[in-house]
Amino acid sequence: MNILITGSGGLVGSEAAAYYLKKGFKVFGIDNNMRRFFFGADGDVSDNINRLKNGNPAYCHIDMDIRDRSMLEPVFQKHSFSRIIHCASQPSHEKAGLLPIVDFEVNAVGTLNMLEMARQYAPEAVFIHMSTNKVYGASPNEIPLRELEYRMDYLRPDDLDGITESCRIDQSVHSLFGASKLAADIVAQEYGRYYGLKVGIFRAGCITGPNHRGVKLHGFLSYLIKSAVRGQTYQIIGYGGKQVRDIIHSYDVIQAFEAFSRDPRPGEVYNIGGGRENSVSILEAIELIRQIGRIDVKTEYFSQPRIGDHICYITGLKKLKTDFPGWKITWGLEDIIRQMLETEMAGN
Ligand SMILES: NC(=O)c1ccc[n+]([C@@H]2O[C@H](COP(=O)([O-])OP(=O)(O)OC[C@H]3O[C@@H](n4cnc5c(N)ncnc54)[C@H](O)[C@@H]3O)[C@@H](O)[C@H]2O)c1
């Protein structure tokens, strides 16, 4: 079976490619290393791409820009795909603010290009679209919170299970990144609901894993661990470092893709993240890194929060778990941190 993965050099795409190669798929990976253009040398993903290319005859790399429909079309004309996993994107708020046109062209138009190619040439394929919880903009910040010693948390018992898919998506600050991803998310839903394609939309929060090329502007835990191991100072931005994220390993994200592919529901949207058990504030993450890695973490604090930054975001997993009862989190927070520390200390 042929599978097409965009962003195959990135965190999720490279993990998905390695997973499906092991499963015996022929994997076509599209990635033009644009992450290097966005973030400089630290964001370079060519080592991930080379790892996939080397010794994997079933991996075919396509150095192509998803913005370019005229280049994509021959790929779809030449090969048939039973699955498409769309992970290529511009992933940072700050970068989107600096490059709003490029951001929209990659995130929104690039997604439309991929969906349209699928509609024309692979209408039976399962199409996974990687979306983001930033489609909710700052509306999760309207939920009443309580401040604990090291973290923020939801005040009302009904909110404790986290943010559901019915959270409002408009009339709040998204950042230009959130807006371009929201456009892509809605278009992807439409290709499922209107055209009937087997499109699944996954709204993720903080995904991480050993292949993450964390940079200051994207990939909080990866960048925090990198800074700690390299003895660099990590900048905590706003909310006293008590802002909460829930962390999910890229492996568990791919298991959700698998579950959806076995039982696709066209146009359905799922929140995906580590959930309450894998939730952590920046202060707590720093403490865990100190304990697990036995290293000091140097920090400095800036009180001005990022525009639209979530104060407490814990993913509600009820819909995903209800539709796909076999899916669960297999990577706990401490194991994720341990693996990332080991990878960073080994110099990978
Ligand atoms: N990592 C996270 O925490 C997170 C959280 C929420 C949502 N997401 C979403 O998940 C998806 C995958 O994220 P990731 O962390 O793997 O991102 P990543 O930045 O690690 O990987 C994206 C890849 O896409 C490639 N790319 C970018 N523009 C391209 C273009 N125009 N043509 C071809 N390739 C291009 C980049 O070179 C990079 O390798 C993205 O849609 C992202 O928005 C990620």
The ligand as a Tripos MOL2 file, in Angstrom:
@<TRIPOS>MOLECULE
LIG
   44    48     1     0     0
SMALL
NO_CHARGES

@<TRIPOS>ATOM
      1 N1          4.3540   19.9040   17.1910 N.am      1 LIG1
      2 C1          3.3100   20.3660   17.8370 C.2       1 LIG1
      3 O1          3.3480   20.5650   19.0480 O.2       1 LIG1
      4 C2          2.0180   20.6340   17.1140 C.ar      1 LIG1
      5 C3          0.9410   21.0880   17.8520 C.ar      1 LIG1
      6 C4         -0.2660   21.3380   17.2130 C.ar      1 LIG1
      7 C5         -0.3790   21.1200   15.8590 C.ar      1 LIG1
      8 N2          0.6880   20.6860   15.1580 N.ar      1 LIG1
      9 C6          0.5210   20.5010   13.7220 C.3       1 LIG1
     10 O2          0.9630   19.2180   13.3490 O.3       1 LIG1
     11 C7          1.5620   19.2570   12.0500 C.3       1 LIG1
     12 C8          2.9430   18.6840   12.1370 C.3       1 LIG1
     13 O3          3.6790   19.4360   13.1020 O.3       1 LIG1
     14 P1          5.1990   19.1530   13.3600 P.3       1 LIG1
     15 O4          5.4660   19.4880   14.7710 O.co2     1 LIG1
     16 O5          5.5840   17.8310   12.8210 O.co2     1 LIG1
     17 O6          5.8370   20.3100   12.4760 O.3       1 LIG1
     18 P2          7.3400   20.4190   11.9530 P.3       1 LIG1
     19 O7          7.6270   21.8510   11.7610 O.co2     1 LIG1
     20 O8          8.2500   19.5960   12.7840 O.co2     1 LIG1
     21 O9          7.2160   19.7010   10.5220 O.3       1 LIG1
     22 C9          6.5990   20.3180    9.4300 C.3       1 LIG1
     23 C10         7.4200   19.9470    8.2010 C.3       1 LIG1
     24 O10         6.7870   20.5390    7.0650 O.3       1 LIG1
     25 C11         7.8100   20.9710    6.1840 C.3       1 LIG1
     26 N3          7.2510   22.0380    5.3660 N.ar      1 LIG1
     27 C12         6.9090   23.2850    5.7830 C.ar      1 LIG1
     28 N4          6.4330   23.9860    4.7600 N.ar      1 LIG1
     29 C13         6.4650   23.1740    3.6730 C.ar      1 LIG1
     30 C14         6.0970   23.3340    2.3220 C.ar      1 LIG1
     31 N5          5.6240   24.5110    1.8790 N.pl3     1 LIG1
     32 N6          6.2370   22.2910    1.4770 N.ar      1 LIG1
     33 C15         6.7350   21.1170    1.9180 C.ar      1 LIG1
     34 N7          7.1090   20.8970    3.1990 N.ar      1 LIG1
     35 C16         6.9790   21.9240    4.0610 C.ar      1 LIG1
     36 C17         8.9200   21.4660    7.0910 C.3       1 LIG1
     37 O11        10.1810   21.4760    6.4560 O.3       1 LIG1
     38 C18         8.8550   20.4780    8.2410 C.3       1 LIG1
     39 O12         9.7480   19.4060    8.0890 O.3       1 LIG1
     40 C19         1.4940   20.7190   11.6160 C.3       1 LIG1
     41 O13         0.3410   20.9170   10.8480 O.3       1 LIG1
     42 C20         1.3580   21.4810   12.9170 C.3       1 LIG1
     43 O14         0.7000   22.7150   12.7620 O.3       1 LIG1
     44 C21         1.8920   20.4380   15.7500 C.ar      1 LIG1
@<TRIPOS>BOND
     1     1     2 1
     2     2     3 2
     3     2     4 1
     4     4     5 ar
     5     4    44 ar
     6     5     6 ar
     7     6     7 ar
     8     7     8 ar
     9     8     9 1
    10     8    44 ar
    11     9    10 1
    12     9    42 1
    13    10    11 1
    14    11    12 1
    15    11    40 1
    16    12    13 1
    17    13    14 1
    18    14    15 2
    19    14    16 1
    20    14    17 1
    21    17    18 1
    22    18    19 2
    23    18    20 1
    24    18    21 1
    25    21    22 1
    26    22    23 1
    27    23    24 1
    28    23    38 1
    29    24    25 1
    30    25    26 1
    31    25    36 1
    32    26    27 ar
    33    26    35 ar
    34    27    28 ar
    35    28    29 ar
    36    29    30 ar
    37    29    35 ar
    38    30    31 1
    39    30    32 ar
    40    32    33 ar
    41    33    34 ar
    42    34    35 ar
    43    36    37 1
    44    36    38 1
    45    38    39 1
    46    40    41 1
    47    40    42 1
    48    42    43 1
@<TRIPOS>SUBSTRUCTURE
     1 LIG1         1 GROUP 0 **** ****
